[in-house]
Amino acid sequence: LKNGALMVLDLELCYSLIETMLGASTEMDPLQLDRKPTTIELNVLKSIITQACKDIDKALDQVIKVESSVVKIETNSRLVSIAEAEADVLAGRFQIKVGTLSGKFDIVFPVATLDPVREQLRDLLTVTTVSQSGWYDLLLSEIEKMSTTLIAQSGTITMPVRDVMKIEVGDVLNIDYDPNSPLKVLVEENLKFFAIPGTVSGKKAIHLTGVYDRGEKND
């Protein structure tokens, strides 16, 4: 692809990402600094954008092999020009969230940049092409790598806020749990399995005894 593309990050998000890269918690409040990034901060930001370039290469891999790279980082939008003023562009906006931090990320392609692969991009919209492409396998592979939260739940309790505020160390809370009943195993807060608690090599563990199916327990 002969022409370039443009990535635009919220300045507030930039500062927050830089702080996170330097070791700050992702639970921090967004930074609102009334200044331009320093040279060191721009170098840290460049590493983030370089990784984004690799993701773009991966996304376009089904259409064309590209090796994108960071040409320039500019803090003044008036000094950036990737196309003529009258040229058509394709713009996409994404919402980035890291912990409690969030911000907008825009990517802009001049239409002239994508002209050489216009037909290939159009073909991707057809069902036949999508089913024959490697995107299905790629998405399936990435989904299988996603982390998820499993909870072995013995019981629950519902209390008014006023009672919760009165709880002290040493208090005994009665929960809705029969010690002779199996534990409920929740996957992302959804009941999926039943299990009994135990230990393996001195560590706490659970043994799955059934699968949840419409309220029934299947062994």
Helices and strands as residue ranges (DSSP letters): E 6-9, H 11-21, H 39-60, G 77-79, E 89-98, E 101-110, H 111-114, G 115-117, H 118-123, H 127-132, H 135-145, E 150-153, H 161-164, E 183-187, E 190-200, E 203-213, E 216-218
